[in-house]
């Protein structure tokens, strides 16, 4: 999933094996899983803001 989902057509970085700590803390590796964590966090915050208006 990491290799296929991540750089689909963007060509940012070739896949590489993450080091031991990167599995635990995705924030240290922005080019990889950190981007998806940020996307999920932003989506959650947006949903909360929209729900708060109603």
N, C-alpha and C positions, 0 to 999 in steps of 0.2 A: 504494500500500500504506500509506503513512504516514497519509493522511487517513481511509481506511476502517477499517484495523485498529486504529488508535490509540483514537479516542474513540467507539467503538461504544456508544452509549447512555449514556455517562458525562457528556457535556456539560461537560467541563473547560475546554477552550480551542478556539477556532476554528482551523482550519488556517492556517498562514502559511508564507511562504517562508523557509527557514533562511538565515542569513547564511553567509559563506564558511567561517568557522572551525567552524561547528556540524556540518558534514559530517564533519570530521576528529575532533573530540572530542565524543562523544555525552554525556559526563558534564556538560558545561556546560549542557545543555538537558534538565532532568529531566522537563519536561512532555511531551516528545516521545520521542525514541528512547532516552533514558537509562532510562526505565522498563523497556523491553524488555531492555536490557543487564543491568539489575539482576536482572530475573526469570531470565534465562539463567544469570547468575552464581550466584544462589541455588540454582537447580536443579542446577547442576554441583557445588556444594559439598555439597548434600544427598546426591547420588548417591555422592560420595566418602566421606562419613561412613557411609552405609549399607553401602557395599562394605567399609569398614574393619572393620566388626563381624563380617564372615564370614571 
